[in-house]
Amino acid sequence: MPDFGQVWASDGYGAGLVHRYSTSGDFLGIAPASQDGALRCPHAMVQDGGRVILADRENDRLVNLDPEGQLIGTFADRLRRPSCLAFRDETLVVGELSTSVALLDSDGRLMGALRGRRRGRAGPTP
């Protein structure tokens, strides 16, 4: 991950960095977006065209990175500790650590969510 002729690995529980490797296993460096401490517990990532969407879990957001690992900007915020990402057609499905799932459109807007039990209630929220 991603398909830029590189393999990326997030080190969310260690140094909070995103490491980049060639497909032959040579270390290419650290994604610049993670070097200044701007990412707190980087987790899952998915490729979307010419960018990578990365779960920045402890900042409750998703960020866009370019193929060199530079931060392009925030894709979505006000999430609940996003931890895993997957596309279903054009919808980005975000598994959150708070027993919830957020559904985002291609611009990072919340389309809906399934939230875990809270105060005896459960079910979908708009």
All heavy atoms as an XYZ file, in Angstrom:
947
protein
N       0.867     -1.167      0.000
C       0.000      0.000      0.000
C       0.899      1.211      0.000
O       1.773      1.268      0.837
C      -0.869     -0.114      1.241
C      -1.676      1.093      1.653
S      -2.978      1.515      0.560
C      -2.494      3.117      0.058
N       0.756      2.118     -0.815
C      -0.170      2.232     -1.936
C       0.429      1.660     -3.216
O       1.523      1.103     -3.196
C      -0.375      3.727     -2.059
C       0.926      4.301     -1.630
C       1.465      3.359     -0.575
N      -0.236      1.861     -4.333
C       0.208      1.314     -5.609
C       1.006      2.364     -6.383
O       0.699      2.681     -7.510
C      -1.001      0.844     -6.411
C      -0.582      0.103     -7.662
O       0.551     -0.387     -7.707
O      -1.388      0.034     -8.595
N       2.022      2.941     -5.755
C       2.904      3.920     -6.395
C       4.271      3.301     -6.616
O       5.274      3.992     -6.663
C       3.071      5.169     -5.530
C       1.802      5.869     -5.166
C       1.541      6.212     -3.857
C       0.864      6.211     -6.128
C       0.380      6.875     -3.504
C      -0.301      6.867     -5.785
C      -0.544      7.195     -4.473
N       4.331      1.981     -6.679
C       5.616      1.308     -6.759
C       6.328      1.323     -5.419
O       7.541      1.204     -5.358
N       5.558      1.485     -4.357
C       6.107      1.524     -3.007
C       5.213      0.713     -2.082
O       4.050      0.460     -2.375
C       6.165      2.958     -2.468
C       7.030      3.900     -3.240
C       6.968      5.312     -2.676
O       6.420      5.558     -1.618
N       7.534      6.248     -3.412
N       5.763      0.345     -0.948
C       5.011     -0.287      0.126
C       5.087      0.656      1.316
O       6.180      1.099      1.685
C       5.613     -1.662      0.489
C       4.890     -2.275      1.673
C       5.575     -2.600     -0.718
N       3.951      0.993      1.885
C       3.910      1.878      3.043
C       3.450      1.079      4.261
O       2.598      0.200      4.150
C       2.935      3.019      2.826
C       3.338      4.044      1.809
C       4.240      3.901      0.791
C       2.828      5.357      1.697
N       4.321      5.052      0.055
C       3.451      5.969      0.595
C       1.897      6.083      2.408
C       3.187      7.264      0.199
C       1.613      7.385      2.017
C       2.270      7.969      0.924
N       3.991      1.417      5.417
C       3.600      0.768      6.664
C       3.472      1.822      7.749
O       4.394      2.615      7.950
C       4.627     -0.276      7.065
N       2.338      1.824      8.433
C       2.160      2.782      9.531
C       2.638      2.145     10.830
O       2.468      0.953     11.063
C       0.699      3.218      9.645
O      -0.136      2.116      9.924
N       3.250      2.959     11.652
C       3.803      2.540     12.940
C       3.053      3.308     14.015
O       3.606      4.143     14.704
C       5.304      2.846     12.947
C       5.985      2.428     14.235
O       5.358      1.720     15.046
O       7.142      2.814     14.426
N       1.758      3.046     14.107
C       0.906      3.815     15.001
C       1.202      3.637     16.472
O       1.086      4.567     17.248
N       1.594      2.431     16.864
C       1.815      2.198     18.286
C       3.251      2.458     18.710
O       3.553      2.453     19.886
C       1.425      0.767     18.659
C      -0.049      0.529     18.565
C      -0.568     -0.367     17.653
C      -0.930      1.226     19.384
C      -1.922     -0.574     17.564
C      -2.284      1.028     19.300
C      -2.779      0.115     18.387
O      -4.120     -0.085     18.302
N       4.114      2.652     17.773
C       5.515      2.890     18.097
C       5.828      4.369     18.012
O       5.473      5.157     18.878
N       6.447      4.750     16.922
C       6.925      6.119     16.762
C       5.901      7.051     16.135
O       6.139      8.249     16.040
C       8.195      6.113     15.914
N       4.767      6.531     15.679
C       3.769      7.387     15.037
C       4.201      7.847     13.656
O       3.904      8.961     13.247
N       4.904      6.980     12.940
C       5.444      7.332     11.635
C       4.846      6.458     10.540
O       4.309      5.384     10.807
C       6.963      7.160     11.626
C       7.753      7.988     12.638
C       9.212      7.556     12.652
C       7.633      9.466     12.334
N       4.978      6.913      9.300
C       4.623      6.114      8.137
C       5.918      5.868      7.368
O       6.564      6.809      6.910
C       3.579      6.829      7.254
C       3.279      6.005      6.014
C       2.301      7.100      8.041
N       6.313      4.599      7.274
C       7.556      4.211      6.621
C       7.275      3.839      5.170
O       6.238      3.250      4.858
C       8.188      3.014      7.336
C       8.412      3.253      8.794
N       9.524      3.900      9.274
C       7.652      2.952      9.882
C       9.449      3.974     10.593
N       8.323      3.420     10.982
N       8.222      4.167      4.283
C       8.070      3.878      2.859
C       9.205      2.961      2.401
O      10.370      3.191      2.731
C       8.085      5.172      2.058
C       6.942      6.103      2.427
C       7.072      7.522      1.868
N       7.470      7.577      0.489
C       8.502      8.314      0.039
N       9.206      9.047      0.856
N       8.804      8.328     -1.232
N       8.832      1.920      1.631
C       9.787      0.945      1.113
C       9.557      0.755     -0.379
O       8.437      0.910     -0.864
C       9.605     -0.418      1.806
C       9.839     -0.381      3.289
C       8.799     -0.061      4.160
C      11.094     -0.650      3.818
C       9.016     -0.020      5.533
C      11.316     -0.609      5.181
C      10.263     -0.291      6.037
O      10.475     -0.238      7.385
N      10.610      0.373     -1.088
C      10.446     -0.006     -2.487
C       9.799     -1.391     -2.516
O       9.791     -2.102     -1.501
C      11.797     -0.048     -3.204
O      12.549     -1.153     -2.743
N       9.300     -1.794     -3.669
C       8.693     -3.116     -3.769
C       9.718     -4.230     -3.600
O       9.355     -5.359     -3.296
C       7.952     -3.285     -5.109
O       8.856     -2.984     -6.172
C       6.745     -2.368     -5.180
N      11.001     -3.904     -3.720
C      12.045     -4.903     -3.467
C      12.503     -4.900     -2.007
O      13.390     -5.658     -1.634
C      13.244     -4.684     -4.392
O      13.801     -3.405     -4.171
N      11.900     -4.034     -1.183
C      12.192     -4.033      0.247
C      13.199     -3.012      0.715
O      13.528     -2.966      1.902
N      13.699     -2.158     -0.171
C      14.655     -1.123      0.237
C      13.929      0.000      0.959
O      12.884      0.470      0.503
C      15.385     -0.551     -0.981
C      16.223     -1.599     -1.694
O      16.867     -2.408     -1.011
O      16.197     -1.608     -2.947
N      14.489      0.445      2.074
C      13.898      1.542      2.845
C      14.058      2.845      2.076
O      15.166      3.229      1.704
C      14.574      1.647      4.214
C      14.011      2.720      5.092
C      12.730      2.614      5.591
C      14.769      3.831      5.420
C      12.203      3.597      6.413
C      14.257      4.822      6.246
C      12.972      4.705      6.740
N      12.948      3.525      1.805
C      12.971      4.786      1.058
C      12.891      5.999      1.969
O      13.189      7.100      1.548
C      11.814      4.824      0.053
C      11.825      3.739     -1.016
C      10.573      3.831     -1.869
C      13.083      3.849     -1.872
N      12.452      5.789      3.192
C      12.353      6.908      4.116
C      11.024      6.933      4.833
O      10.197      6.025      4.734
N      10.847      8.009      5.532
C       9.632      8.222      6.321
C       8.783      9.255      5.598
O       9.306     10.256      5.094
C      10.012      8.711      7.732
C      10.802      7.617      8.462
C       8.785      9.097      8.527
C      11.479      8.084      9.722
N       7.489      9.002      5.548
C       6.593      9.976      4.925
C       6.741     11.309      5.650
O       6.586     11.361      6.877
C       5.151      9.488      4.980
N       7.071     12.385      4.925
C       7.302     13.677      5.573
C       6.165     14.141      6.465
O       6.401     14.777      7.482
C       7.496     14.628      4.387
C       7.975     13.764      3.284
C       7.289     12.442      3.483
N       4.936     13.796      6.111
C       3.798     14.232      6.918
C       3.882     13.701      8.344
O       3.328     14.306      9.257
C       2.491     13.767      6.276
N       4.580     12.595      8.546
C       4.638     12.013      9.883
C       5.878     12.440     10.666
O       5.974     12.166     11.852
C       4.576     10.487      9.788
O       5.701      9.957      9.129
N       6.807     13.123     10.039
C       8.064     13.445     10.707
C       7.951     14.532     11.766
O       8.688     14.524     12.731
C       9.105     13.860      9.677
C       9.570     12.710      8.831
C      10.648     13.119      7.853
O      11.303     14.134      8.014
N      10.831     12.325      6.818
N       7.017     15.452     11.601
C       6.944     16.578     12.540
C       6.005     16.334     13.706
O       5.706     17.238     14.465
C       6.542     17.855     11.802
C       5.148     17.783     11.202
O       4.480     16.738     11.371
O       4.739     18.759     10.572
N       5.527     15.102     13.844
C       4.631     14.790     14.950
C       3.192     15.190     14.696
O       2.365     15.137     15.595
N       2.871     15.592     13.478
C       1.509     16.020     13.161
C       0.520     14.858     13.211
O      -0.664     15.059     13.417
C       1.458     16.677     11.788
N       1.020     13.631     13.001
C       0.154     12.457     13.049
C       0.269     11.813     14.422
O       1.361     11.612     14.932
C       0.563     11.444     11.975
C       0.559     11.941     10.540
C       1.043     10.847      9.605
C      -0.813     12.442     10.128
N      -0.872     11.506     14.997
C      -0.892     10.848     16.295
C      -1.557      9.485     16.135
O      -2.757      9.408     15.968
C      -1.639     11.699     17.315
C      -0.886     12.984     17.652
C      -1.605     13.859     18.658
N      -2.081     13.127     19.820
C      -3.291     13.316     20.356
N      -4.133     14.181     19.840
N      -3.657     12.629     21.403
N      -0.771      8.453     16.139
C      -1.204      7.065     15.986
C      -1.773      6.810     14.592
O      -2.940      6.460     14.431
C      -2.214      6.700     17.070
S      -2.334      4.920     17.338
N      -0.935      6.995     13.547
C      -1.396      6.695     12.191
C      -1.761      5.223     12.081
O      -1.047      4.365     12.609
C      -0.205      7.052     11.308
C       0.982      6.971     12.202
C       0.496      7.345     13.565
N      -2.878      4.961     11.420
C      -3.369      3.588     11.350
C      -3.590      3.180      9.903
O      -2.688      3.284      9.096
C      -4.646      3.459     12.186
C      -4.454      2.627     13.397
N      -3.574      2.935     14.391
C      -5.031      1.465     13.780
C      -3.607      2.014     15.330
N      -4.495      1.101     14.980
N      -4.779      2.765      9.580
C      -5.086      2.227      8.252
C      -4.922      3.284      7.175
O      -4.991      4.487      7.438
C      -6.510      1.691      8.230
N      -4.727      2.806      5.939
C      -4.658      3.717      4.808
C      -5.193      3.019      3.571
O      -5.151      1.790      3.480
C      -3.241      4.231      4.593
C      -2.197      3.178      4.404
S      -0.530      3.879      4.402
C       0.117      3.110      5.867
N      -5.730      3.814      2.671
C      -6.211      3.318      1.383
C      -5.753      4.273      0.303
O      -5.582      5.468      0.543
C      -7.758      3.173      1.324
C      -8.251      2.095      2.250
C      -8.445      4.498      1.607
N      -5.536      3.722     -0.878
C      -5.189      4.568     -2.016
C      -6.464      4.970     -2.727
O      -7.370      4.165     -2.914
C      -4.272      3.847     -2.982
C      -3.861      4.740     -4.130
C      -2.966      4.034     -5.111
O      -2.578      2.904     -4.898
N      -2.662      4.703     -6.190
N      -6.524      6.222     -3.116
C      -7.661      6.745     -3.869
C      -7.093      7.606     -4.990
O      -6.770      8.779     -4.778
C      -8.580      7.552     -2.957
C      -9.822      8.051     -3.668
O     -10.273      7.375     -4.611
O     -10.341      9.111     -3.277
N      -6.926      7.013     -6.161
C      -6.325      7.744     -7.272
C      -4.889      8.090     -6.960
O      -4.095      7.227     -6.601
N      -4.545      9.374     -7.048
C      -3.184      9.830     -6.805
C      -2.921     10.253     -5.385
O      -1.985     11.015     -5.125
N      -3.708      9.776     -4.445
C      -3.488     10.146     -3.045
C      -3.690      8.929     -2.148
O      -4.269      7.923     -2.552
C      -4.460     11.242     -2.618
C      -5.895     10.754     -2.598
C      -6.878     11.801     -2.162
N      -8.237     11.295     -2.321
C      -9.300     11.933     -1.945
N      -9.197     13.127     -1.394
N     -10.501     11.400     -2.106
N      -3.231      9.073     -0.920
C      -3.459      8.079      0.120
C      -4.302      8.751      1.194
O      -4.017      9.883      1.605
C      -2.127      7.587      0.725
C      -2.365      6.709      1.940
C      -1.323      6.844     -0.326
N      -5.347      8.067      1.620
C      -6.139      8.530      2.754
C      -5.680      7.719      3.953
O      -5.693      6.491      3.927
C      -7.645      8.343      2.503
C      -8.083      9.125      1.259
C      -8.444      8.787      3.730
C      -9.510      8.829      0.818
N      -5.241      8.422      4.984
C      -4.651      7.797      6.169
C      -5.485      8.109      7.402
O      -5.863      9.265      7.620
C      -3.224      8.318      6.375
C      -2.520      7.911      7.663
C      -2.041      6.466      7.570
C      -1.347      8.831      7.942
N      -5.754      7.104      8.209
C      -6.447      7.299      9.482
C      -5.449      7.832     10.515
O      -4.505      7.144     10.876
C      -7.064      5.992      9.953
N      -5.655      9.055     10.955
C      -4.846      9.703     11.999
C      -5.661      9.572     13.287
O      -6.371     10.486     13.688
C      -4.593     11.162     11.601
C      -3.689     11.887     12.558
O      -3.082     11.247     13.443
O      -3.587     13.127     12.427
N      -5.575      8.390     13.899
C      -6.539      7.979     14.912
C      -6.678      8.922     16.100
O      -7.778      9.310     16.469
C      -6.217      6.572     15.409
C      -7.376      6.004     16.204
C      -7.133      4.595     16.587
N      -6.264      4.572     17.750
C      -5.777      3.468     18.263
N      -6.024      2.314     17.717
N      -5.012      3.514     19.321
N      -5.595      9.284     16.729
C      -5.713     10.086     17.952
C      -6.011     11.557     17.677
O      -6.283     12.313     18.607
C      -4.469      9.918     18.818
C      -4.279      8.497     19.314
C      -5.495      7.933     20.056
O      -6.066      8.629     20.912
O      -5.885      6.782     19.762
N      -5.971     11.969     16.413
C      -6.433     13.312     16.036
C      -7.861     13.274     15.496
O      -8.365     14.280     14.999
C      -5.497     13.939     15.000
C      -4.213     14.440     15.626
O      -4.215     14.925     16.750
N      -3.114     14.314     14.907
N      -8.510     12.087     15.552
C      -9.909     11.923     15.141
C     -10.169     12.409     13.722
O     -11.183     13.050     13.442
C     -10.857     12.646     16.116
C     -10.800     12.078     17.514
O     -10.693     10.846     17.649
O     -10.872     12.860     18.475
N      -9.257     12.092     12.815
C      -9.405     12.591     11.447
C      -8.797     11.628     10.436
O      -8.066     10.706     10.786
C      -8.729     13.950     11.305
C      -7.214     13.876     11.462
C      -6.530     15.216     11.361
N      -5.076     15.040     11.474
C      -4.204     15.951     11.149
N      -4.613     17.125     10.674
N      -2.921     15.732     11.282
N      -9.100     11.890      9.174
C      -8.443     11.251      8.047
C      -7.702     12.341      7.303
O      -8.217     13.455      7.154
C      -9.463     10.601      7.106
C     -10.420      9.583      7.715
C     -11.366      9.064      6.641
C      -9.669      8.446      8.369
N      -6.503     12.035      6.846
C      -5.716     13.017      6.099
C      -5.386     12.473      4.712
O      -5.356     11.267      4.490
C      -4.414     13.412      6.838
C      -4.723     14.121      8.149
C      -3.518     12.205      7.072
N      -5.148     13.389      3.785
C      -4.699     13.063      2.432
C      -3.196     13.239      2.358
O      -2.665     14.262      2.805
C      -5.329     14.017      1.405
C      -6.800     13.774      1.220
O      -7.261     12.644      1.208
N      -7.554     14.851      1.055
N      -2.521     12.245      1.774
C      -1.083     12.321      1.524
C      -0.851     12.124      0.035
O      -1.564     11.356     -0.613
C      -0.341     11.230      2.297
C      -0.529     11.192      3.812
C       0.202      9.989      4.402
C      -0.045     12.466      4.454
N       0.165     12.806     -0.495
C       0.512     12.600     -1.903
C       1.439     11.375     -2.009
O       1.810     10.791     -0.985
C       1.110     13.867     -2.507
C       2.508     14.211     -2.016
O       3.176     13.380     -1.360
O       2.957     15.329     -2.305
N       1.819     10.966     -3.227
C       2.657      9.768     -3.381
C       4.022      9.840     -2.697
O       4.655      8.813     -2.472
C       2.821      9.638     -4.900
C       1.624     10.305     -5.467
C       1.338     11.450     -4.528
N       4.472     11.035     -2.364
C       5.746     11.180     -1.657
C       5.567     11.241     -0.142
O       6.530     11.379      0.597
C       6.473     12.438     -2.140
C       6.815     12.392     -3.618
C       7.690     11.202     -3.975
O       8.653     10.919     -3.233
O       7.385     10.531     -4.972
N       4.317     11.161      0.321
C       4.050     11.186      1.745
C       3.852     12.575      2.321
O       3.791     12.748      3.532
N       3.744     13.578      1.457
C       3.503     14.952      1.924
C       2.029     15.112      2.291
O       1.151     14.599      1.598
C       3.848     15.964      0.832
C       5.303     15.994      0.453
C       6.177     16.694      1.479
O       5.711     17.322      2.410
N       7.475     16.564      1.310
N       1.773     15.821      3.342
C       0.407     16.094      3.761
C      -0.250     17.061      2.785
O       0.254     18.156      2.546
C       0.403     16.698      5.172
C      -0.957     17.000      5.774
C      -1.737     15.714      6.028
C      -0.777     17.771      7.081
N      -1.359     16.636      2.182
C      -2.130     17.506      1.291
C      -3.159     18.278      2.098
O      -3.400     19.445      1.856
C      -2.834     16.683      0.192
C      -1.816     15.938     -0.667
C      -3.716     17.573     -0.672
C      -2.433     14.936     -1.617
N      -3.771     17.625      3.063
C      -4.764     18.282      3.902
C      -5.633     17.252      4.608
O      -5.447     16.049      4.491
N      -6.606     17.759      5.326
C      -7.542     16.906      6.046
C      -8.655     16.466      5.109
O      -9.241     17.288      4.409
C      -8.133     17.657      7.257
O      -7.056     18.007      8.139
C      -9.133     16.796      8.006
N      -8.945     15.175      5.085
C     -10.026     14.629      4.274
C     -11.337     14.651      5.054
O     -12.388     15.002      4.522
C      -9.681     13.201      3.844
C     -10.745     12.532      3.037
C     -10.980     12.911      1.728
C     -11.516     11.523      3.581
C     -11.973     12.296      0.977
C     -12.500     10.894      2.839
C     -12.730     11.282      1.538
N     -11.296     14.282      6.322
C     -12.484     14.280      7.184
C     -12.018     14.423      8.624
O     -10.970     13.919      9.003
C     -13.279     12.988      7.010
N     -12.814     15.111      9.421
C     -12.474     15.247     10.837
C     -13.712     14.964     11.684
O     -14.744     14.569     11.174
C     -11.868     16.618     11.151
C     -12.773     17.775     10.791
O     -13.934     17.564     10.420
O     -12.309     18.922     10.878
N     -13.584     15.143     12.957
C     -14.638     14.870     13.931
C     -15.116     13.418     13.884
O     -16.282     13.124     14.067
C     -15.809     15.837     13.777
C     -15.389     17.254     14.147
C     -16.512     18.197     14.044
N     -16.638     18.533     12.632
C     -17.543     19.334     12.134
N     -18.424     19.871     12.899
N     -17.577     19.595     10.861
N     -14.182     12.523     13.608
C     -14.491     11.106     13.647
C     -14.250     10.596     15.062
O     -13.867     11.358     15.945
C     -13.630     10.361     12.619
C     -13.897     10.762     11.163
C     -12.853     10.174     10.236
C     -15.288     10.335     10.737
N     -14.465      9.322     15.283
C     -14.313      8.728     16.608
C     -13.184      7.713     16.602
O     -13.406      6.522     16.606
C     -15.620      8.071     17.039
C     -16.758      9.046     17.190
C     -18.026      8.327     17.566
N     -19.110      9.277     17.791
C     -20.300      8.931     18.229
N     -20.576      7.660     18.487
N     -21.230      9.839     18.412
N     -11.965      8.224     16.541
C     -10.754      7.406     16.537
C     -10.767      6.399     15.384
O     -10.821      5.198     15.586
C     -10.564      6.740     17.892
C     -10.426      7.764     19.009
C     -10.328      7.149     20.364
N      -8.995      6.566     20.518
C      -8.699      5.694     21.464
N      -9.595      5.299     22.323
N      -7.485      5.211     21.556
N     -10.687      6.891     14.150
C     -10.730      6.009     12.986
C      -9.563      5.022     12.991
O      -8.421      5.404     13.238
C     -10.628      6.970     11.809
C      -9.947      8.185     12.357
C     -10.409      8.282     13.783
N      -9.890      3.754     12.713
C      -8.876      2.712     12.816
C      -8.751      1.834     11.586
O      -7.716      1.221     11.380
C      -9.164      1.830     14.032
O      -9.074      2.596     15.204
N      -9.807      1.697     10.791
C      -9.697      0.895      9.575
C     -10.522      1.543      8.470
O     -11.498      2.242      8.734
C     -10.103     -0.552      9.811
S     -11.739     -0.779     10.464
N     -10.068      1.340      7.232
C     -10.669      2.001      6.073
C     -10.878      0.996      4.953
O     -10.035      0.126      4.738
C      -9.744      3.106      5.550
C      -9.275      4.168      6.538
C      -8.224      5.053      5.886
C     -10.451      4.994      7.015
N     -11.984      1.162      4.238
C     -12.239      0.330      3.059
C     -13.223      1.069      2.162
O     -14.118      1.782      2.656
C     -12.813     -1.021      3.458
N     -13.045      0.905      0.863
C     -14.005      1.466     -0.085
C     -15.062      0.428     -0.412
O     -14.757     -0.757     -0.578
C     -13.318      1.896     -1.388
C     -12.719      3.258     -1.318
C     -11.354      3.414     -1.216
C     -13.531      4.385     -1.349
C     -10.790      4.682     -1.150
C     -12.978      5.645     -1.278
C     -11.609      5.796     -1.183
N     -16.283      0.884     -0.491
C     -17.388      0.098     -1.029
C     -18.004      0.961     -2.107
O     -18.703      1.928     -1.804
C     -18.405     -0.244      0.043
C     -19.505     -1.119     -0.501
C     -20.236     -1.835      0.599
N     -21.064     -2.868      0.007
C     -22.371     -2.872      0.070
N     -23.006     -1.920      0.711
N     -23.052     -3.838     -0.492
N     -17.684      0.643     -3.343
C     -18.027      1.500     -4.476
C     -17.399      2.870     -4.231
O     -16.207      2.958     -4.020
C     -19.541      1.562     -4.690
C     -20.136      0.188     -4.993
O     -19.501     -0.573     -5.744
O     -21.217     -0.118     -4.462
N     -18.177      3.929     -4.216
C     -17.653      5.289     -4.004
C     -17.705      5.719     -2.543
O     -17.332      6.841     -2.212
C     -18.456      6.289     -4.851
C     -18.339      6.049     -6.346
C     -16.924      6.247     -6.854
O     -16.282      7.248     -6.484
O     -16.458      5.373     -7.618
N     -18.160      4.834     -1.671
C     -18.305      5.161     -0.249
C     -17.079      4.674      0.526
O     -16.659      3.525      0.376
C     -19.571      4.495      0.327
O     -20.710      4.955     -0.400
C     -19.752      4.822      1.795
N     -16.516      5.556      1.350
C     -15.422      5.168      2.226
C     -16.029      4.725      3.555
O     -16.721      5.492      4.226
C     -14.444      6.321      2.448
C     -13.234      6.006      3.328
C     -12.401      4.859      2.744
C     -12.370      7.236      3.520
N     -15.782      3.483      3.909
C     -16.276      2.916      5.159
C     -15.158      3.040      6.188
O     -14.036      2.589      5.947
C     -16.687      1.440      4.972
C     -17.215      0.855      6.276
C     -17.713      1.312      3.850
N     -15.470      3.680      7.312
C     -14.466      3.956      8.340
C     -14.855      3.234      9.624
O     -15.867      3.566     10.242
C     -14.359      5.468      8.620
C     -13.279      5.742      9.671
C     -14.085      6.238      7.344
N     -14.061      2.237      9.999
C     -14.270      1.586     11.288
C     -13.628      2.438     12.365
O     -12.462      2.818     12.263
N     -14.423      2.769     13.367
C     -13.944      3.633     14.448
C     -13.773      2.813     15.720
O     -14.525      1.865     15.958
C     -14.919      4.781     14.672
C     -15.068      5.670     13.435
C     -16.163      6.692     13.577
O     -17.334      6.290     13.781
O     -15.862      7.887     13.491
N     -12.816      3.185     16.532
C     -12.511      2.445     17.743
C     -13.647      2.506     18.759
O     -13.720      1.692     19.654
C     -11.210      2.975     18.349
C     -10.444      2.031     19.244
C     -10.092      0.737     18.550
C      -9.192      2.696     19.755
N     -14.542      3.431     18.600
C     -15.644      3.609     19.543
C     -16.856      2.756     19.167
O     -17.987      3.178     19.352
C     -16.044      5.080     19.590
O     -16.501      5.470     18.305
N     -16.633      1.583     18.640
C     -17.686      0.661     18.204
C     -18.671      1.323     17.261
O     -19.876      1.216     17.414
C     -18.449      0.025     19.394
O     -19.181      1.036     20.087
C     -17.514     -0.688     20.338
N     -18.158      2.010     16.272
C     -19.016      2.663     15.298
C     -18.391      2.560     13.915
O     -17.204      2.282     13.767
C     -19.251      4.127     15.683
O     -18.024      4.808     15.811
N     -19.234      2.796     12.921
C     -18.802      2.790     11.531
C     -19.343      4.049     10.881
O     -20.544      4.328     10.966
C     -19.326      1.544     10.778
C     -18.955      1.611      9.306
C     -18.796      0.271     11.411
N     -18.475      4.828     10.257
C     -18.887      6.043      9.551
C     -18.825      5.781      8.054
O     -17.923      5.092      7.578
C     -17.977      7.212      9.926
N     -19.766      6.357      7.325
C     -19.808      6.244      5.872
C     -19.594      7.629      5.292
O     -20.362      8.558      5.580
C     -21.163      5.688      5.426
C     -21.562      4.350      6.059
C     -22.982      3.974      5.664
C     -20.584      3.263      5.694
N     -18.526      7.782      4.487
C     -18.155      9.086      3.943
C     -18.265      9.079      2.427
O     -17.973      8.062      1.780
C     -16.723      9.434      4.337
C     -16.382      9.409      5.831
C     -14.904      9.689      6.040
C     -17.233     10.389      6.602
N     -18.636     10.230      1.867
C     -18.652     10.353      0.403
C     -17.244     10.677     -0.086
O     -16.298     10.766      0.696
C     -19.697     11.365     -0.063
C     -19.367     12.810      0.280
O     -18.222     13.120      0.694
O     -20.262     13.661      0.120
N     -17.102     10.862     -1.389
C     -15.774     11.068     -1.984
C     -15.127     12.391     -1.593
O     -13.944     12.591     -1.830
C     -15.860     10.963     -3.505
O     -16.744     11.945     -4.007
N     -15.890     13.284     -0.964
C     -15.342     14.548     -0.471
C     -15.121     14.543      1.035
O     -14.824     15.581      1.623
C     -16.273     15.705     -0.848
C     -16.318     15.934     -2.348
O     -15.244     15.878     -2.989
O     -17.419     16.151     -2.875
N     -15.313     13.380      1.671
C     -15.095     13.276      3.109
C     -16.281     13.709      3.953
O     -16.154     13.829      5.172
N     -17.440     13.914      3.329
C     -18.637     14.305      4.083
C     -19.331     13.072      4.649
O     -19.471     12.061      3.964
C     -19.606     15.077      3.206
C     -19.088     16.465      2.826
C     -20.133     17.237      2.058
N     -20.429     16.572      0.786
C     -20.058     17.030     -0.407
N     -19.403     18.153     -0.508
N     -20.357     16.360     -1.497
N     -19.797     13.184      5.881
C     -20.496     12.094      6.544
C     -21.846     11.859      5.884
O     -22.680     12.754      5.804
C     -20.687     12.405      8.032
C     -21.335     11.318      8.870
C     -20.422     10.092      8.964
C     -21.647     11.855     10.264
N     -22.052     10.640      5.386
C     -23.322     10.265      4.765
C     -24.221      9.539      5.763
O     -25.441      9.548      5.632
C     -23.073      9.346      3.567
C     -22.302     10.015      2.463
S     -21.757      8.907      1.122
C     -22.831      7.540      1.150
N     -23.618      8.906      6.739
C     -24.366      8.157      7.741
C     -23.394      7.422      8.635
O     -22.187      7.407      8.390
N     -23.949      6.840      9.688
C     -23.097      6.112     10.624
C     -23.918      5.087     11.376
O     -25.127      5.246     11.545
C     -22.432      7.082     11.606
N     -23.238      4.064     11.810
C     -23.800      3.083     12.728
C     -23.019      3.246     14.019
O     -21.796      3.082     14.032
C     -23.650      1.669     12.176
C     -24.325      1.401     10.843
C     -23.938      0.018     10.324
C     -25.837      1.511     10.979
N     -23.700      3.589     15.059
C     -23.035      3.854     16.329
C     -23.366      2.764     17.330
O     -24.481      2.244     17.343
C     -23.469      5.212     16.904
C     -23.201      6.393     15.977
C     -21.729      6.680     15.858
N     -21.537      7.915     15.106
C     -20.475      8.184     14.388
N     -19.501      7.332     14.315
N     -20.370      9.316     13.729
N     -22.412      2.451     18.195
C     -22.612      1.448     19.230
C     -23.567      1.943     20.303
O     -24.033      3.080     20.282
N     -23.847      1.081     21.219
C     -24.780      1.421     22.307
C     -24.251      2.586     23.139
O     -23.102      2.630     23.509
C     -25.009      0.230     23.209
C     -25.795     -0.856     22.545
C     -26.246     -1.857     23.589
N     -27.065     -2.855     22.957
C     -28.383     -2.755     22.808
N     -29.016     -1.712     23.275
N     -29.066     -3.706     22.218
N     -25.150      3.480     23.418
C     -24.825      4.612     24.280
C     -26.109      4.970     25.017
O     -27.120      5.261     24.399
C     -24.347      5.798     23.452
C     -23.898      6.956     24.319
C     -23.540      8.150     23.509
N     -22.262      7.924     22.857
C     -21.674      8.802     22.081
N     -22.239      9.953     21.841
N     -20.524      8.532     21.527
N     -26.065      4.899     26.330
C     -27.236      5.197     27.155
C     -28.451      4.360     26.757
O     -29.562      4.863     26.647
C     -27.592      6.681     27.086
C     -26.491      7.559     27.613
C     -26.915      8.987     27.631
N     -25.744      9.820     27.794
C     -25.652     11.050     27.365
N     -26.657     11.615     26.752
N     -24.561     11.740     27.547
N     -28.175      3.080     26.469
C     -29.277      2.175     26.185
C     -29.854      2.253     24.799
O     -30.847      1.616     24.519
N     -29.258      3.050     23.921
C     -29.778      3.190     22.567
C     -28.744      2.685     21.574
O     -27.560      2.781     21.786
C     -30.106      4.648     22.275
C     -31.183      5.210     23.198
C     -31.403      6.657     22.974
N     -31.859      6.877     21.603
C     -32.070      8.071     21.085
N     -31.865      9.131     21.806
N     -32.477      8.205     19.849
N     -29.231      2.160     20.472
C     -28.340      1.714     19.418
C     -29.016      1.948     18.088
O     -30.227      2.113     18.015
C     -28.005      0.241     19.583
N     -28.232      1.967     17.034
C     -28.826      2.065     15.709
C     -28.167      3.115     14.855
O     -27.218      3.777     15.278
N     -28.670      3.275     13.633
C     -28.069      4.229     12.698
C     -28.333      5.664     13.115
O     -29.320      5.973     13.744
C     -28.754      3.898     11.370
C     -30.024      3.234     11.758
C     -29.789      2.554     13.070
N     -27.390      6.516     12.744
C     -27.570      7.952     12.946
C     -27.307      8.643     11.613
O     -26.546      8.161     10.810
C     -26.586      8.511     13.990
O     -25.265      8.242     13.570
C     -26.836      7.899     15.362
N     -27.951      9.764     11.380
C     -27.717     10.484     10.113
C     -26.360     11.112     10.077
O     -25.721     11.323     11.051
C     -28.814     11.527     10.084
C     -29.348     11.632     11.483
C     -28.955     10.371     12.193
